[in-house]
């Protein structure tokens, strides 16, 4: 009987110990959870309080205008509202050209600016090349693709001669000047390209001397080959 009493008593003590330990562990867990939640909320609140200066238009900036310091001003915004397209330093964009019109107070965004090395040259002009579906390689020649323009002479048997190499297709348009995008379906369309005066002279001469054909690059990374065509003296 005494043995049973002590066994029961020992069991009760162990039971109380387990309950106490569980309560202590639960209390510690709740304390740590509360502390973690408090720190997290504090960080979120602090993040909203942090601001960063970004560049906005101080005046209306028309498309094609070269950016100057007087056109720009700063605006403070919450740091979590900033994205990678916003500009933080005015010096990074002074001298670039606006590609779109930006109203006063609007953010200046990197993708709306053109660096000086990408501006059109003074003698650049837009030229269109009329092409049937076969010449466009069943509509494989689309906007932003690259082509070689070659000439097959009228008077002599010859392999095609390279006139202009790796010309970027600015757009493919219909007879009304409407862009066909990447899905040209018209039988006849016009490939819009930008050429310098020297390139336009070569193209005009090649048209007079033979038939133009077009070759499409597989990707932009392919090297530009040598241009073989020479303008004859009688065209100079």
C-alpha positions as a printed Julia matrix, in Angstrom:
236×3 Matrix{Float64}:
  0.0    0.0      0.0
  2.82   2.37     0.93
  4.48   1.6     -2.38
  1.33   2.45    -4.28
  1.04   5.71    -2.33
  4.56   6.83    -3.2
  4.13   5.83    -6.84
  0.94   7.85    -7.08
  2.54  10.81    -5.3
  5.55  10.69    -7.63
  3.22  10.57   -10.62
  1.36  13.67    -9.42
  4.64  15.55    -8.9
  5.81  14.67   -12.42
  2.47  15.7    -13.82
  2.63  19.11   -12.12
  6.22  19.53   -13.32
  5.22  18.79   -16.9
  2.34  21.26   -16.71
  4.57  23.98   -15.24
  7.24  23.38   -17.88
  4.62  23.53   -20.64
  3.2   26.78   -19.3
  6.66  28.33   -19.03
  7.54  27.27   -22.61
  4.21  28.61   -23.88
  4.81  31.89   -22.07
  8.31  32.23   -23.53
  6.95  31.45   -27.02
  4.23  34.08   -26.73
  6.74  36.64   -25.47
  9.11  35.99   -28.38
  6.24  36.03   -30.87
  4.99  39.35   -29.51
  8.51  40.78   -29.58
  9.0   39.64   -33.18
  5.67  41.13   -34.26
  6.52  44.42   -32.55
  9.91  44.61   -34.28
  8.38  43.75   -37.65
  5.69  46.39   -37.37
  8.33  48.87   -36.26
 10.42  48.15   -39.32
  7.42  48.53   -41.63
  6.5   51.86   -40.06
 10.11  53.03   -40.26
 10.35  51.99   -43.94
  7.35  54.17   -44.74
  9.0   57.07   -42.95
 12.17  56.79   -45.1
 12.11  58.95   -48.21
 14.34  59.33   -51.25
 14.74  62.22   -53.71
 13.92  61.52   -57.36
 14.02  63.75   -60.42
 10.79  65.17   -61.86
 10.08  67.65   -64.63
 10.11  71.22   -63.34
  8.46  72.4    -66.55
  6.68  70.71   -69.44
  9.33  68.93   -71.52
  8.31  68.38   -75.14
  9.38  65.36   -77.13
 12.7   65.94   -78.9
 13.93  68.54   -76.38
 17.46  68.2    -75.0
 17.34  67.99   -71.2
 18.99  70.81   -69.24
 19.4   71.31   -65.49
 16.87  74.17   -65.43
 14.11  71.82   -66.59
 14.52  69.48   -63.63
 13.63  69.51   -59.96
 13.59  67.04   -57.07
 10.71  65.37   -55.29
 10.8   63.32   -52.07
  8.84  60.06   -52.15
  8.64  57.03   -49.81
 11.5   54.69   -50.56
  9.12  51.78   -51.15
  7.45  53.8    -53.96
 10.66  54.14   -55.96
 11.36  51.83   -58.91
 14.39  51.21   -61.11
 13.14  53.47   -63.91
 13.21  56.63   -61.79
 16.2   58.98   -61.81
 17.95  60.04   -58.6
 20.72  62.29   -59.96
 20.09  65.1    -62.46
 23.65  64.83   -63.79
 22.84  61.34   -65.09
 20.32  62.66   -67.64
 21.45  66.2    -68.5
 22.21  66.3    -72.23
 19.89  63.42   -73.14
 16.92  63.9    -75.45
 13.27  63.45   -74.42
 11.62  60.61   -76.33
  8.13  61.5    -75.06
  6.42  64.65   -73.76
  6.56  64.9    -69.95
  4.25  67.24   -68.04
  5.55  69.46   -65.23
  5.67  67.49   -61.98
  5.76  64.09   -63.67
  8.56  61.66   -62.98
 11.49  61.52   -65.42
 11.95  57.87   -66.38
 15.05  56.33   -67.93
 13.18  54.65   -70.78
 11.76  58.03   -71.94
 15.25  59.41   -72.7
 17.67  58.9    -75.6
 21.42  59.09   -75.07
 23.41  61.34   -77.39
 25.15  58.45   -79.16
 21.73  57.18   -80.26
 20.46  60.46   -81.72
 19.75  60.72   -85.42
 22.54  62.28   -87.47
 21.91  65.51   -89.38
 21.72  63.75   -92.76
 19.55  60.83   -91.58
 16.24  60.48   -93.39
 13.36  58.0    -93.35
 13.15  55.81   -96.44
 10.6   53.14   -97.31
 11.27  49.98   -99.29
  8.21  48.5   -101.04
  8.16  44.71  -100.6
  5.84  41.92  -101.6
  5.21  39.02   -99.24
  7.93  36.92  -100.9
 10.48  39.72  -100.52
  9.54  40.04   -96.85
 10.18  36.3    -96.53
  6.55  35.49   -95.79
  6.36  38.3    -93.21
  9.48  37.21   -91.33
 10.89  40.71   -91.85
  9.24  42.66   -89.05
  9.86  45.72   -86.9
 13.31  45.78   -85.21
 14.7   42.98   -87.35
 17.94  43.44   -89.33
 18.37  42.96   -93.07
 21.03  43.06   -95.77
 20.05  44.87   -98.96
 21.62  43.32  -102.03
 21.43  44.0   -105.76
 21.21  41.58  -108.69
 22.63  43.41  -111.77
 20.38  43.78  -114.83
 23.03  43.6   -117.54
 25.47  40.91  -116.39
 25.18  37.53  -114.75
 26.43  37.9   -111.22
 25.85  36.81  -107.68
 23.97  39.37  -105.55
 26.17  42.3   -104.52
 25.92  43.67  -100.99
 24.66  47.28  -101.08
 23.8   47.97   -97.43
 24.56  45.62   -94.55
 22.72  45.08   -91.29
 20.07  47.76   -91.72
 17.6   47.95   -88.83
 13.92  47.81   -89.78
 12.32  50.74   -87.99
  8.81  49.51   -88.84
  6.67  47.71   -91.41
  3.73  49.83   -92.61
  0.86  49.64   -95.07
  0.06  52.07   -97.88
 -1.58  54.43   -95.37
  1.47  54.57   -93.12
 -0.18  52.43   -90.44
  2.18  50.1    -88.6
  1.61  46.4    -89.19
  3.64  45.54   -86.09
  4.94  41.99   -86.11
  2.03  40.47   -87.99
  2.02  41.97   -91.47
 -0.72  40.31   -93.53
 -0.96  42.58   -96.56
  0.34  41.28   -99.86
  2.33  44.48  -100.27
  3.88  46.48   -97.45
  6.61  49.04   -96.94
  9.68  48.53   -94.81
 10.62  51.76   -93.03
 14.34  52.34   -92.49
 16.52  55.32   -91.49
 19.48  55.9    -93.81
 22.25  58.48   -94.11
 22.76  60.44   -97.34
 25.62  58.16   -98.38
 23.45  55.1    -97.8
 20.53  56.62   -99.72
 22.81  57.39  -102.67
 24.03  53.79  -102.71
 20.46  52.51  -102.53
 19.26  54.78  -105.37
 22.16  53.76  -107.6
 21.61  50.07  -106.89
 17.93  50.4   -107.82
 18.89  51.93  -111.16
 21.4   49.2   -111.91
 19.48  46.1   -110.9
 16.9   44.34  -108.74
 17.02  44.59  -104.99
 16.74  41.52  -102.78
 16.73  41.25   -99.0
 18.29  38.84   -96.53
 17.18  38.57   -92.9
 19.58  38.22   -89.95
 18.95  35.33   -87.57
 19.67  37.55   -84.56
 21.05  40.98   -83.69
 24.39  39.58   -82.5
 25.55  38.51   -85.96
 28.4   40.58   -87.37
 27.89  43.15   -90.11
 29.54  41.96   -93.37
 31.45  44.19   -95.78
 29.45  46.22   -98.29
 30.75  45.36  -101.76
 28.76  47.77  -103.93
 30.58  50.8   -105.35
 28.8   53.75  -106.97
 29.97  54.01  -110.63
 31.57  57.27  -111.75
 28.67  58.13  -114.06
 26.39  58.5   -111.02
 28.77  60.81  -109.18
